[in-house]
C-alpha cells in the first residue's frame, strides 16, 4: 500500500478508502489510485483485513473422506456456497479414511489459522483438536460423530433409512434379503447394519451379510455366494453409492439372476436404468449447508452445549426394489 500511495501521490488512508470502497474520495483521485494499483499488481491482503475484523484468515478447513466422491463433492459445494455468501474461502482435503491423514490435514488447516473446521471424521480419538478449540477454532463434525471430543455434529438417520429399505423389500414379498455394506468400523456403515437388523426384527442370517471394505471383485464374490445359498436370496440392500455401482456391474455379468435391489445413496443416472434404481436418499447438500450454518453461528458467538442435528432420509421408488420374489431368476 505504501508503494501505491507513493505512485498515486496520495496518503495511505486514501488508498485504504479506495481499496475498501469507502466514501470520501473524489472520482479523479480514486481513478489515479486504481491505475496505480493496476500498474503495481497490488492484491489486497485478506488475512490482514480479517485480523482487523477480529477473525484470522476468513477461511474454513474442510476435511472429507474423498473429494472425488460424488457424495462428498456435493457436500463440499454446499459448504462453499454458504461460505462464499459470507466472503470466506474453503480449503479442502481428503483423509482417504486414514486417521493419521485426517489429523495431519486438520492440524495443517489450523496452522494456517482457519477460523473453523468442518470434518468428516475417521474412527479416531479427536482429542487432538481440544487445544485448537481452546484457542478459538470452531469445529463441526458432519456425516459421522466425533470420538472423545464434545462438538457440534450434523448426521443422517442412517439406521432409519436402512430399516425403511428392508421393510420396503419385505412389503414386496422378500424374506431372504442380503446386505452388502462398508467396513463396520465406519459409523455410517455400522448404523446401516443396525437398521438392516431392525428391519428384520433381529432375525439376521449372518450368511446374508457381507461387510467391507469392498472392491468390485469382493462384491462380485459376495453376490456369487448369495446366489448359491438355499433358500435363495431374492433381494439385495447395498450400503452406499459406490457399493451399489459395484453391485450393478456384477449383476450384468451374472445373467439369469435378477434380485430386487435398494441402494443407500442415490446414483447418477439411476433413474435411467431399467428398471430404475430404488434408493434411500440422503442429501449431501443439506448436510453441508447445515454444517456450514452451524459453524458460522458459532463463529458469530453462539454459545451453549454441543448440538446434534439428525437429518431424515427419503425412499425413492423407481422399480428395482419393487421386483417380487417370482421375478428373480436363477
Backbone bond lengths (Angstrom), bond angles and torsions (degrees), N, CA, C in turn:
res aa  C-N    CA-C-N  psi(-1)  N-CA   C-N-CA  omega(-1)  CA-C   N-CA-C  phi
1 X - - - 1.454 - - 1.527 111.78 -
2 X 1.334 116.23 -31.53 1.466 119.50 178.41 1.533 109.76 -62.42
3 X 1.359 115.90 -43.06 1.460 119.84 179.54 1.523 111.65 -64.03
4 X 1.344 116.23 -39.56 1.464 120.61 178.53 1.528 109.94 -63.43
5 X 1.332 116.20 -44.39 1.471 120.43 -179.86 1.524 110.77 -61.25
6 X 1.336 115.86 -42.07 1.475 118.59 179.88 1.516 111.36 -66.23
7 X 1.337 116.52 -42.59 1.462 120.18 -178.53 1.516 111.97 -66.25
8 X 1.324 117.02 -35.35 1.470 120.60 -178.41 1.515 112.67 -91.35
9 X 1.349 117.15 -4.85 1.463 123.44 -179.76 1.531 111.67 58.13
10 X 1.353 113.34 48.64 1.458 120.05 178.02 1.528 108.30 -135.52
11 X 1.315 116.27 175.93 1.466 121.08 178.36 1.524 111.13 -82.38
12 X 1.345 115.62 162.51 1.466 120.27 174.77 1.520 110.72 -59.81
13 X 1.326 117.33 -36.74 1.465 120.80 -179.66 1.523 110.74 -62.56
14 X 1.321 116.43 -38.41 1.469 119.33 179.05 1.520 110.84 -66.37
15 X 1.330 117.08 -41.74 1.467 120.05 176.90 1.523 109.71 -60.39
16 X 1.336 116.08 -43.96 1.466 120.18 -179.63 1.522 111.09 -60.25
17 X 1.341 115.88 -41.10 1.472 118.92 -179.65 1.528 111.28 -64.77
18 X 1.328 116.59 -40.28 1.461 119.67 180.00 1.530 110.18 -66.79
19 X 1.329 116.49 -45.96 1.470 120.80 -178.84 1.515 111.39 -61.54
20 X 1.332 116.73 -37.68 1.469 120.97 -177.09 1.516 113.54 -95.03
21 X 1.351 116.27 9.67 1.473 122.19 175.52 1.533 111.59 58.51
22 X 1.337 115.70 39.91 1.459 119.86 178.56 1.528 110.03 -89.40
23 X 1.312 115.15 157.83 1.468 120.42 177.89 1.532 109.74 -76.57
24 X 1.346 115.66 169.17 1.455 120.31 173.55 1.512 115.51 102.05
25 X 1.342 117.18 5.91 1.465 120.75 178.61 1.521 107.56 -119.91
26 X 1.363 116.58 126.50 1.460 117.15 -178.33 1.526 110.44 -70.96
27 X 1.326 116.45 160.58 1.461 122.33 -170.97 1.527 112.04 -61.36
28 X 1.354 118.14 -40.44 1.463 120.48 -177.68 1.532 110.81 -66.45
29 X 1.325 115.61 -41.87 1.471 119.23 179.58 1.523 110.22 -66.56
30 X 1.354 116.13 -42.33 1.465 120.23 179.63 1.524 110.69 -61.44
31 X 1.339 116.59 -39.33 1.465 120.54 179.11 1.530 110.62 -65.18
32 X 1.348 116.62 -38.59 1.460 120.05 179.08 1.530 110.73 -65.68
33 X 1.325 117.17 -39.93 1.468 121.51 177.62 1.532 110.02 -65.84
34 X 1.332 116.57 -41.21 1.466 120.47 -179.94 1.520 110.87 -63.10
35 X 1.343 117.27 -40.25 1.468 120.21 178.05 1.526 110.74 -65.18
36 X 1.315 116.77 -38.49 1.467 120.58 178.93 1.524 110.81 -66.16
37 X 1.320 116.14 -39.92 1.469 120.38 177.86 1.521 110.26 -61.37
38 X 1.346 115.57 -45.51 1.459 119.46 -179.20 1.526 111.14 -65.27
39 X 1.345 116.62 -41.18 1.444 119.96 -177.75 1.519 113.22 -67.67
40 X 1.327 116.78 -33.12 1.468 120.62 -178.21 1.522 112.95 -92.16
41 X 1.344 117.25 -7.70 1.465 120.17 -178.93 1.520 112.61 68.67
42 X 1.327 116.76 30.95 1.462 121.14 -179.01 1.527 110.40 -65.79
43 X 1.340 116.48 134.49 1.461 122.79 174.29 1.511 108.64 -122.27
44 X 1.301 116.24 129.32 1.460 120.47 -179.09 1.524 110.44 -61.26
45 X 1.319 117.40 135.20 1.470 123.19 178.57 1.520 108.66 -85.91
46 X 1.359 115.68 96.71 1.460 119.43 -178.06 1.525 111.70 -66.30
47 X 1.352 116.19 -28.58 1.460 118.73 178.79 1.514 110.98 -63.68
48 X 1.346 116.22 -46.54 1.457 119.44 178.59 1.511 110.95 -64.52
49 X 1.335 116.53 -40.31 1.459 120.58 178.93 1.508 111.42 -60.74
50 X 1.331 116.40 -44.19 1.462 119.93 -178.12 1.515 111.64 -68.23
51 X 1.364 117.34 -31.82 1.456 119.56 176.36 1.519 110.40 -62.19
52 X 1.349 116.59 -39.41 1.462 119.61 178.26 1.519 111.20 -66.04
53 X 1.342 116.72 -28.66 1.459 119.30 179.06 1.522 111.69 -83.22
54 X 1.341 117.66 -1.99 1.453 120.26 179.66 1.506 113.09 95.10
55 X 1.327 119.13 4.34 1.453 122.87 176.55 1.525 108.90 -100.33
56 X 1.292 117.21 -175.58 1.454 120.96 174.99 1.518 110.01 -99.63
57 X 1.317 117.77 -70.41 1.472 119.99 -176.36 1.519 113.71 -131.41
58 X 1.321 118.85 10.25 1.461 121.30 -176.53 1.516 111.18 51.06
59 X 1.335 115.78 44.57 1.460 120.97 -178.51 1.521 110.30 -141.34
60 X 1.336 114.66 157.01 1.461 122.76 177.83 1.517 108.99 -124.13
61 X 1.318 116.34 150.43 1.460 121.51 172.08 1.515 109.62 -105.15
62 X 1.321 116.34 135.77 1.465 122.12 -178.82 1.524 108.55 -125.11
63 X 1.326 116.52 114.76 1.463 122.09 -179.52 1.523 107.81 -106.77
64 X 1.337 116.38 114.87 1.456 123.06 -177.68 1.520 110.01 -112.62
65 X 1.327 116.26 168.02 1.459 118.94 172.34 1.525 109.89 -70.25
66 X 1.338 116.34 -48.02 1.465 120.48 -177.08 1.518 108.25 -156.42
67 X 1.336 117.27 111.76 1.461 120.33 -176.71 1.521 111.91 -65.51
68 X 1.352 117.62 -19.09 1.468 120.53 -179.34 1.525 112.35 -84.02
69 X 1.316 118.22 -16.35 1.457 120.98 179.00 1.529 109.17 -68.10
70 X 1.346 118.46 131.55 1.469 119.80 -177.61 1.526 113.74 -55.65
71 X 1.335 116.71 -35.72 1.468 120.03 179.04 1.522 110.36 -62.00
72 X 1.327 116.86 -49.81 1.459 120.13 -177.34 1.522 111.82 -74.96
73 X 1.319 117.35 -26.65 1.461 119.54 174.65 1.526 110.48 -63.34
74 X 1.338 116.72 -41.88 1.470 120.63 178.52 1.524 110.84 -67.57
75 X 1.332 116.85 -39.29 1.463 120.67 177.96 1.527 109.85 -63.04
76 X 1.328 116.05 -44.65 1.465 121.08 -179.80 1.519 111.08 -61.49
77 X 1.339 116.34 -43.15 1.470 119.58 -179.27 1.530 110.92 -62.36
78 X 1.336 116.41 -38.36 1.466 119.91 179.72 1.528 110.94 -65.64
79 X 1.325 116.90 -41.94 1.464 120.59 176.48 1.526 109.98 -61.37
80 X 1.322 115.95 -44.10 1.462 120.63 -178.07 1.525 111.28 -62.32
81 X 1.328 117.36 -39.66 1.461 119.62 -178.56 1.526 111.32 -65.85
82 X 1.345 116.73 -41.69 1.463 119.81 177.56 1.527 109.65 -64.77
83 X 1.339 116.87 -43.34 1.458 120.86 -178.83 1.531 111.30 -64.90
84 X 1.318 116.20 -41.67 1.466 119.91 -178.35 1.516 111.46 -63.53
85 X 1.328 116.64 -34.84 1.467 119.59 178.66 1.526 111.44 -65.18
86 X 1.323 116.28 -16.98 1.465 121.57 177.63 1.520 111.90 -110.36
87 X 1.321 116.73 13.15 1.464 124.16 177.63 1.526 111.74 62.12
88 X 1.309 115.44 40.12 1.465 121.74 174.81 1.524 109.29 -110.52
89 X 1.321 115.13 150.50 1.453 122.15 172.84 1.525 109.74 -97.87
90 X 1.336 116.53 152.77 1.461 121.95 177.83 1.522 109.00 -119.60
91 X 1.321 115.72 125.68 1.462 122.73 174.19 1.522 107.30 -104.28
92 X 1.326 117.94 128.81 1.461 120.85 -173.90 1.514 111.44 -127.88
93 X 1.341 115.25 150.72 1.449 121.18 175.99 1.508 110.90 -154.19
94 X 1.341 116.50 162.36 1.473 123.11 -177.30 1.520 110.25 -104.16
95 X 1.331 115.66 131.73 1.466 120.15 176.23 1.520 111.92 -85.78
96 X 1.339 117.03 -19.60 1.460 122.06 -176.54 1.529 111.79 56.22
97 X 1.337 115.89 32.41 1.469 122.25 179.21 1.535 111.74 60.68
98 X 1.337 116.45 26.15 1.467 122.52 -178.81 1.532 108.24 -109.77
99 X 1.347 118.50 114.56 1.471 120.15 -178.62 1.526 113.63 -57.97
100 X 1.326 117.39 -35.94 1.466 120.47 179.28 1.526 109.98 -65.60
101 X 1.329 116.42 -43.74 1.458 120.58 178.91 1.522 110.89 -65.07
102 X 1.333 116.99 -40.04 1.470 119.89 177.74 1.522 110.64 -58.30
103 X 1.323 115.85 -48.48 1.466 119.90 -179.16 1.527 110.95 -61.44
104 X 1.326 117.03 -44.22 1.460 120.75 179.11 1.522 111.49 -58.43
105 X 1.330 116.18 -45.66 1.462 120.08 -178.91 1.524 111.54 -64.76
106 X 1.336 116.09 -48.57 1.459 120.06 -177.09 1.526 111.17 -60.66
107 X 1.331 117.07 -44.20 1.462 119.78 -178.75 1.528 111.34 -73.14
108 X 1.343 117.02 -30.72 1.467 119.29 175.38 1.527 110.77 -65.15
109 X 1.325 116.97 -41.36 1.467 120.13 176.70 1.523 110.18 -63.17
110 X 1.338 116.72 -42.55 1.463 119.65 179.11 1.526 111.18 -63.85
111 X 1.331 116.62 -37.06 1.466 120.02 177.89 1.519 111.48 -63.36
112 X 1.325 116.54 -25.10 1.469 121.50 176.75 1.521 111.46 -90.31
113 X 1.321 115.46 10.67 1.464 123.77 170.62 1.519 112.51 64.17
114 X 1.340 116.46 40.86 1.464 118.25 171.85 1.521 108.77 -63.76
115 X 1.324 116.12 153.01 1.458 120.45 177.60 1.522 112.00 -75.46
116 X 1.331 116.21 -31.34 1.463 119.21 -176.14 1.510 111.45 -157.66
117 X 1.322 114.61 164.27 1.456 122.31 179.01 1.515 110.20 -124.89
118 X 1.327 116.19 141.35 1.456 123.07 166.30 1.519 105.94 -118.58
119 X 1.322 117.15 122.76 1.459 121.41 -169.85 1.517 110.50 -127.65
120 X 1.340 116.19 128.03 1.469 121.63 164.39 1.523 105.20 -90.17
121 X 1.336 118.18 103.46 1.456 119.67 -166.74 1.525 114.26 -80.86
122 X 1.323 114.45 150.99 1.454 121.59 167.22 1.525 107.99 -89.62
123 X 1.316 117.43 176.81 1.464 121.26 -178.55 1.534 109.11 -82.76
124 X 1.325 115.44 81.53 1.458 121.90 -176.87 1.519 108.00 -143.66
125 X 1.315 117.20 156.71 1.456 121.05 174.14 1.526 108.16 -72.78
126 X 1.324 116.62 120.55 1.463 120.38 -175.76 1.520 112.64 -92.41
127 X 1.324 116.35 17.42 1.454 119.94 175.72 1.516 113.17 -60.12
128 X 1.333 117.41 -19.95 1.464 119.87 179.04 1.527 112.25 -62.53
129 X 1.352 116.51 -17.72 1.461 119.74 179.51 1.528 112.91 -90.72
130 X 1.327 117.73 -5.68 1.464 120.44 -178.28 1.541 112.27 -57.10
131 X 1.344 119.55 -44.31 1.480 118.03 177.76 1.527 112.71 -62.50
132 X 1.326 116.99 -32.33 1.466 119.36 179.49 1.532 110.37 -69.60
133 X 1.334 116.61 -40.59 1.459 119.43 175.86 1.518 110.81 -61.92
134 X 1.339 116.17 -41.89 1.456 119.92 179.22 1.521 111.41 -63.72
135 X 1.335 116.35 -29.15 1.471 121.03 179.80 1.519 112.46 -81.85
136 X 1.347 116.97 -4.82 1.461 119.66 175.89 1.508 116.11 110.94
137 X 1.331 118.13 -4.97 1.465 119.76 176.72 1.525 108.54 -71.62
138 X 1.314 117.47 134.66 1.455 121.84 178.25 1.524 109.18 -97.96
139 X 1.330 116.88 140.44 1.456 121.36 -174.51 1.525 110.05 -132.03
140 X 1.326 116.05 133.92 1.466 122.34 172.45 1.527 107.18 -126.45
141 X 1.329 116.02 130.37 1.456 121.37 175.93 1.525 108.49 -97.01
142 X 1.317 115.94 138.86 1.453 120.40 -173.71 1.516 110.03 -130.59
143 X 1.326 116.45 143.25 1.463 125.67 178.08 1.524 112.25 78.89
144 X 1.340 117.52 -34.67 1.461 122.63 179.66 1.522 108.68 -141.65
145 X 1.331 118.18 152.16 1.466 119.62 179.55 1.522 111.99 -79.77
146 X 1.318 115.01 158.93 1.462 120.76 173.26 1.522 109.80 -73.92
147 X 1.318 115.53 163.28 1.464 122.20 175.92 1.520 107.89 -118.48
148 X 1.333 116.05 122.45 1.457 120.25 174.29 1.503 115.14 72.67
149 X 1.330 118.38 20.09 1.462 121.27 179.85 1.525 109.21 -147.99
150 X 1.344 118.15 115.37 1.475 119.67 176.04 1.527 109.36 -66.57
151 X 1.328 116.35 119.20 1.460 120.11 -177.30 1.514 109.50 -158.26
152 X 1.335 116.04 161.98 1.461 120.96 176.52 1.525 110.20 -66.10
153 X 1.354 115.14 144.55 1.464 121.55 -178.17 1.518 110.20 -138.70
154 X 1.315 116.35 140.35 1.461 122.05 171.81 1.526 106.70 -123.48
155 X 1.330 115.88 114.18 1.456 122.26 -172.44 1.520 110.60 -123.09
156 X 1.326 115.34 176.13 1.462 123.08 174.75 1.521 107.94 -118.65
157 X 1.315 116.80 150.30 1.467 121.07 176.54 1.525 109.15 -76.32
158 X 1.329 115.58 75.99 1.464 120.97 -176.59 1.520 112.20 -64.73
159 X 1.325 116.73 -44.67 1.463 119.65 -178.91 1.526 110.53 -64.20
160 X 1.330 116.81 -41.85 1.457 119.73 179.21 1.507 112.87 -63.99
161 X 1.337 116.70 -39.11 1.455 120.07 178.02 1.516 112.34 -65.80
162 X 1.344 116.75 -41.94 1.468 120.27 178.41 1.521 110.69 -65.65
163 X 1.310 116.90 -41.50 1.466 120.61 178.49 1.522 110.71 -60.64
164 X 1.334 116.51 -41.67 1.464 120.27 179.28 1.528 111.09 -63.44
165 X 1.344 117.39 -37.15 1.463 120.94 178.99 1.525 110.94 -63.55
166 X 1.334 116.28 -46.57 1.469 120.56 -178.93 1.526 110.56 -65.37
167 X 1.308 116.74 -43.42 1.471 119.66 -179.83 1.522 110.92 -64.43
168 X 1.323 116.54 -34.87 1.463 120.36 177.18 1.531 110.53 -63.26
169 X 1.315 116.82 -45.06 1.463 120.72 178.42 1.526 111.15 -64.57
170 X 1.314 116.51 -37.70 1.467 119.56 178.03 1.530 111.32 -64.11
171 X 1.315 116.77 -38.29 1.469 119.67 179.21 1.522 111.67 -64.15
172 X 1.325 116.35 -20.82 1.465 120.19 177.21 1.525 111.88 -98.19
173 X 1.330 116.42 18.98 1.460 121.88 169.62 1.512 116.63 94.49
174 X 1.334 118.46 5.61 1.464 120.31 -175.73 1.522 111.44 -90.46
175 X 1.315 115.74 133.82 1.463 122.08 174.08 1.527 111.12 -119.61
176 X 1.320 117.15 -21.60 1.469 121.86 178.43 1.535 107.59 -103.12
177 X 1.328 114.94 86.35 1.470 122.14 -174.23 1.523 107.99 -113.09
178 X 1.317 117.25 117.38 1.467 121.99 -179.88 1.528 109.92 -94.58
179 X 1.335 114.76 153.34 1.468 121.18 -179.48 1.514 109.55 -125.35
180 X 1.341 116.75 127.26 1.458 123.48 173.56 1.518 107.78 -113.42
181 X 1.347 116.60 111.63 1.453 120.27 -175.06 1.513 112.75 -125.49
182 X 1.313 115.13 172.31 1.458 122.00 177.84 1.529 109.65 -79.96
183 X 1.326 117.01 -174.54 1.457 121.31 -179.10 1.524 110.68 -58.88
184 X 1.333 118.17 130.55 1.469 119.88 179.97 1.521 113.09 -66.41
185 X 1.337 117.89 -11.41 1.463 120.31 174.68 1.531 111.37 -70.23
186 X 1.331 117.02 -18.39 1.464 122.14 177.68 1.526 108.37 -85.18
187 X 1.307 116.16 128.82 1.466 121.32 -174.34 1.522 112.22 -54.07
188 X 1.335 117.38 -47.15 1.460 119.66 -176.26 1.526 111.29 -64.56
189 X 1.330 117.21 -39.77 1.464 120.37 178.90 1.516 110.87 -65.40
190 X 1.320 117.01 -41.60 1.461 120.87 179.78 1.526 110.84 -65.36
191 X 1.321 117.18 -40.01 1.464 120.85 178.30 1.532 111.31 -65.82
192 X 1.322 116.71 -38.19 1.474 119.02 178.90 1.520 110.95 -69.74
193 X 1.337 116.40 -34.72 1.469 119.51 173.44 1.520 110.15 -63.50
194 X 1.319 116.94 -40.54 1.468 120.31 177.44 1.518 111.23 -62.37
195 X 1.334 116.79 -43.88 1.458 119.94 178.86 1.514 112.37 -64.55
196 X 1.319 116.43 -37.23 1.474 121.44 175.28 1.525 109.78 -58.27
197 X 1.335 116.47 -46.71 1.458 119.93 178.88 1.516 112.70 -64.80
198 X 1.319 117.04 -38.15 1.467 120.33 178.32 1.522 110.48 -65.01
199 X 1.336 116.70 -38.24 1.462 119.59 178.30 1.519 112.17 -63.28
200 X 1.332 115.93 -29.35 1.468 121.15 178.01 1.532 111.93 -92.93
201 X 1.332 115.04 8.62 1.466 121.97 -179.18 1.525 111.71 55.05
202 X 1.318 114.76 38.06 1.452 120.92 175.60 1.515 115.69 82.22
203 X 1.334 117.78 -4.42 1.465 120.60 -177.74 1.535 109.58 -90.56
204 X 1.325 115.55 71.84 1.464 121.62 -175.12 1.527 109.82 -96.54
205 X 1.320 115.43 125.15 1.458 121.79 172.40 1.530 106.32 -89.95
206 X 1.329 117.56 111.64 1.454 120.56 -174.39 1.525 112.72 -61.97
207 X 1.326 117.32 -19.48 1.464 119.70 177.38 1.527 111.37 -68.23
208 X 1.327 115.85 -17.21 1.463 120.52 -177.91 1.527 112.75 -97.43
209 X 1.326 116.65 11.13 1.472 121.07 -178.43 1.523 109.22 -120.34
210 X 1.323 116.97 128.65 1.463 122.85 176.00 1.522 108.08 -129.87
211 X 1.330 116.36 103.87 1.464 120.96 -179.87 1.521 109.74 -97.32
212 X 1.343 116.03 148.64 1.448 122.53 -174.02 1.504 113.99 -89.36
213 X 1.359 116.35 -159.66 1.472 125.30 14.39 1.522 112.73 -69.23
214 X 1.337 114.99 152.95 1.452 120.51 -173.75 1.522 111.87 -122.62
215 X 1.312 114.19 150.63 1.460 123.14 167.21 1.526 106.40 -116.02
216 X 1.328 116.35 174.50 1.456 118.59 177.40 1.534 110.61 -60.28
217 X 1.339 116.05 -36.77 1.456 119.48 179.53 1.515 113.24 -66.55
218 X 1.331 117.41 -41.06 1.466 119.31 -179.21 1.521 111.26 -71.34
219 X 1.339 117.14 -31.97 1.471 119.53 174.97 1.522 109.91 -65.91
220 X 1.327 116.21 -42.78 1.470 119.67 178.60 1.538 110.70 -61.03
221 X 1.331 116.83 -41.39 1.461 120.58 178.91 1.528 111.12 -64.05
222 X 1.346 116.78 -40.51 1.457 120.45 178.68 1.528 110.78 -63.87
223 X 1.336 116.87 -41.26 1.464 119.75 179.10 1.527 111.40 -65.76
224 X 1.313 117.39 -39.74 1.468 120.17 176.96 1.536 110.07 -60.86
225 X 1.321 115.52 -39.56 1.465 119.23 179.39 1.521 110.82 -66.93
226 X 1.330 116.77 -43.78 1.467 120.08 178.66 1.526 111.17 -61.01
227 X 1.324 114.88 -41.34 1.464 120.06 -176.26 1.535 111.48 -64.08
228 X 1.346 116.38 -31.69 1.469 120.31 -176.00 1.523 113.63 -83.62
229 X 1.338 116.66 -7.68 1.464 119.04 -176.49 1.525 111.86 -71.42
230 X 1.320 114.45 155.91 1.461 122.04 172.08 1.526 107.99 -129.74
231 X 1.337 118.47 125.87 1.469 128.25 -3.10 1.539 111.15 -63.80
232 X 1.304 115.14 159.75 1.454 121.23 -173.65 1.530 111.92 -70.68
233 X 1.328 115.30 146.70 1.465 121.18 169.93 1.523 108.13 -76.89
234 X 1.320 116.38 128.55 1.470 119.98 -178.90 1.520 113.13 -114.00
235 X 1.343 117.37 -6.40 1.463 119.77 -178.35 1.526 109.65 -148.47
236 X 1.330 115.51 148.68 1.457 122.84 179.72 1.526 109.84 -125.03
237 X 1.325 115.52 141.56 1.456 121.91 169.74 1.524 106.97 -120.27
238 X 1.327 115.80 120.32 1.460 122.26 -175.92 1.525 109.72 -102.36
239 X 1.356 115.98 134.24 1.455 120.70 -167.49 1.502 118.38 -79.80
240 X 1.332 120.08 -15.08 1.465 120.90 173.87 1.524 109.59 -162.47
241 X 1.322 116.24 175.57 1.476 119.40 -172.63 1.525 112.78 -65.29
242 X 1.337 117.56 -37.88 1.462 119.01 178.49 1.526 111.16 -65.10
243 X 1.337 115.60 -40.07 1.461 119.64 178.16 1.526 110.29 -63.83
244 X 1.319 116.15 -40.55 1.454 120.16 -179.00 1.521 111.52 -61.85
245 X 1.327 117.01 -40.90 1.466 120.37 178.01 1.528 110.29 -62.63
246 X 1.333 116.89 -42.80 1.469 119.99 176.43 1.534 110.96 -60.28
247 X 1.331 116.51 -41.86 1.466 120.74 179.44 1.523 110.40 -62.20
248 X 1.317 117.39 -46.32 1.462 120.77 -178.02 1.526 111.19 -62.64
249 X 1.315 117.11 -41.52 1.460 120.14 179.28 1.532 110.78 -65.97
250 X 1.330 116.21 -41.61 1.463 119.98 -179.35 1.520 111.62 -66.04
251 X 1.336 116.55 -40.21 1.464 119.29 -178.86 1.528 111.47 -65.46
252 X 1.332 117.14 -30.80 1.467 119.03 177.36 1.529 111.33 -63.83
253 X 1.333 115.98 -27.49 1.466 120.39 -179.82 1.527 112.03 -93.31
254 X 1.337 116.39 8.73 1.464 120.84 -178.92 1.527 109.03 -126.02
255 X 1.323 118.54 66.65 1.467 120.79 -177.56 1.523 110.92 -61.01
256 X 1.325 114.96 148.57 1.455 120.35 179.06 1.507 113.92 93.50
257 X 1.346 117.42 -2.26 1.480 120.13 177.82 1.521 108.02 -135.34
258 X 1.298 114.90 118.97 1.457 120.10 -176.54 1.526 109.63 -133.11
259 X 1.332 117.71 75.90 1.462 119.55 179.84 1.525 111.05 -71.19
260 X 1.320 115.40 154.50 1.459 119.23 170.62 1.525 108.39 -63.65
261 X 1.327 116.99 150.42 1.465 120.59 -174.84 1.522 110.52 -142.58
262 X 1.339 114.46 129.68 1.465 121.28 169.06 1.524 106.94 -125.50
263 X 1.328 117.20 130.10 1.456 121.31 178.74 1.511 111.64 -108.91
264 X 1.320 116.15 148.06 1.472 120.68 171.70 1.523 107.16 -91.04
265 X 1.326 116.89 126.17 1.473 126.26 -170.91 1.521 109.13 87.93
266 X 1.311 114.72 141.66 1.457 119.01 175.09 1.522 109.64 -78.21
267 X 1.302 115.71 161.57 1.457 123.57 -179.39 1.519 108.33 -126.24
268 X 1.315 117.60 134.41 1.465 120.31 179.14 1.526 110.31 -56.54
269 X 1.320 116.04 131.91 1.466 125.26 -178.10 1.530 112.52 69.87
270 X 1.337 117.29 12.16 1.460 119.82 178.89 1.515 112.93 -60.56
271 X 1.334 116.43 -27.43 1.460 119.72 179.44 1.525 111.97 -76.87
272 X 1.353 118.08 -12.07 1.460 121.04 -178.52 1.527 112.91 -96.25
273 X 1.333 116.65 -6.97 1.463 119.25 176.86 1.520 110.33 -68.99
274 X 1.321 116.69 163.43 1.469 121.75 177.44 1.528 108.40 -125.60
275 X 1.339 118.10 110.15 1.465 126.13 -6.72 1.521 111.39 -70.31
276 X 1.337 116.17 162.77 1.454 120.51 177.31 1.523 110.85 -61.14
277 X 1.321 115.60 154.39 1.461 120.64 -174.79 1.524 110.49 -85.47
278 X 1.326 115.87 120.49 1.461 121.70 173.57 1.522 108.69 -81.01
279 X 1.336 116.52 130.74 1.468 119.89 -174.45 1.527 111.37 -137.31
280 X 1.328 113.55 157.11 1.456 121.75 164.83 1.524 105.64 -93.60
281 X 1.307 116.50 111.61 1.466 120.40 -174.84 1.516 110.66 -92.90
282 X 1.317 114.94 130.20 1.455 121.23 164.44 1.520 106.46 -117.37
283 X 1.304 116.96 151.01 1.465 119.73 -175.29 1.522 110.80 -102.25
284 X 1.328 118.71 106.30 1.465 119.83 175.64 1.521 111.94 -63.63
285 X 1.330 116.72 -29.89 1.462 119.35 178.40 1.526 110.79 -65.27
286 X 1.328 116.42 -42.79 1.466 119.23 178.26 1.522 111.30 -65.57
287 X 1.326 116.82 -38.88 1.460 120.01 175.98 1.522 110.51 -57.82
288 X 1.338 115.66 -48.79 1.454 119.72 -178.74 1.516 112.95 -64.46
289 X 1.333 116.37 -42.25 1.464 120.09 179.93 1.522 111.61 -63.63
290 X 1.340 116.73 -46.78 1.465 120.22 -179.71 1.530 110.62 -62.16
291 X 1.334 116.57 -43.55 1.459 119.68 -178.80 1.524 111.04 -63.31
292 X 1.332 116.72 -44.80 1.463 120.08 -178.27 1.526 111.20 -65.94
293 X 1.325 117.16 -42.29 1.469 119.85 -179.66 1.524 111.18 -66.10
294 X 1.319 115.99 -38.37 1.465 119.58 177.68 1.528 110.02 -65.27
295 X 1.333 116.54 -40.58 1.459 119.91 178.31 1.520 111.19 -63.39
296 X 1.326 117.49 -43.94 1.460 119.80 -179.23 1.527 111.48 -68.52
297 X 1.330 116.97 -30.39 1.469 119.10 174.60 1.520 110.28 -63.47
298 X 1.331 116.28 -41.05 1.466 119.57 177.25 1.525 110.53 -66.30
299 X 1.324 117.31 -41.23 1.466 120.29 178.89 1.527 111.41 -63.55
300 X 1.335 115.79 -28.40 1.461 119.99 179.19 1.523 112.31 -81.09
301 X 1.337 116.75 -2.93 1.458 119.48 175.60 1.514 115.97 110.53
302 X 1.349 117.53 4.27 1.459 118.73 179.15 1.527 110.38 -63.46
303 X 1.330 115.43 129.64 1.456 121.30 -178.60 1.520 109.69 -108.10
304 X 1.308 115.92 -173.28 1.455 120.23 178.89 1.516 111.50 112.72
305 X 1.328 116.08 170.08 1.467 120.32 -178.48 1.519 111.29 -68.11
306 X 1.342 116.70 163.10 1.470 119.85 178.58 1.520 111.62 -55.95
307 X 1.319 115.62 140.95 1.462 121.36 -179.01 1.523 110.41 -104.69
308 X 1.319 115.96 143.91 1.473 121.53 173.07 1.520 107.42 -119.45
309 X 1.314 116.47 119.16 1.456 123.27 176.87 1.524 107.24 -108.38
310 X 1.339 117.37 126.02 1.466 121.96 179.23 1.526 108.24 -117.61
311 X 1.332 116.04 117.39 1.454 121.56 -177.60 1.526 110.57 -92.35
312 X 1.330 118.34 144.24 1.468 120.82 -179.93 1.522 111.84 -78.43
313 X 1.321 115.70 163.81 1.460 122.66 172.54 1.522 108.96 -105.95
314 X 1.329 115.74 174.29 1.469 120.52 -179.78 1.523 108.98 -142.42
315 X 1.326 117.25 130.63 1.455 121.68 176.87 1.524 109.25 -83.74
316 X 1.328 116.88 123.24 1.460 122.21 177.72 1.528 107.85 -108.15
317 X 1.306 116.19 114.29 1.468 122.73 -175.41 1.525 109.71 -91.61
318 X 1.353 116.69 122.79 1.463 120.18 -177.71 1.527 113.36 -132.85
319 X 1.328 118.07 -11.36 1.458 118.32 177.84 1.514 115.79 135.25
320 X 1.333 118.41 -39.42 1.467 119.39 -175.37 1.522 112.60 -68.92
321 X 1.315 117.44 -28.98 1.458 120.76 179.20 1.507 113.64 -88.88
322 X 1.336 116.41 -1.79 1.455 120.56 -176.12 1.525 112.43 -104.81
323 X 1.343 116.62 1.22 1.461 119.41 173.63 1.523 108.87 -64.15
324 X 1.325 116.86 140.98 1.468 120.25 -178.76 1.527 109.40 -98.72
325 X 1.337 117.19 164.31 1.461 119.49 -177.08 1.528 113.18 -53.36
326 X 1.310 118.51 -33.86 1.455 120.59 179.52 1.513 114.13 -69.06
327 X 1.379 115.82 -15.65 1.468 119.18 179.04 1.514 112.34 -83.37
328 X 1.348 116.08 -12.67 1.465 120.55 -176.26 1.515 108.71 -84.27
329 X 1.327 115.21 126.59 1.474 120.06 179.11 1.512 108.69 -106.73
330 X 1.305 117.51 153.43 1.450 120.23 177.44 1.505 111.24 158.93
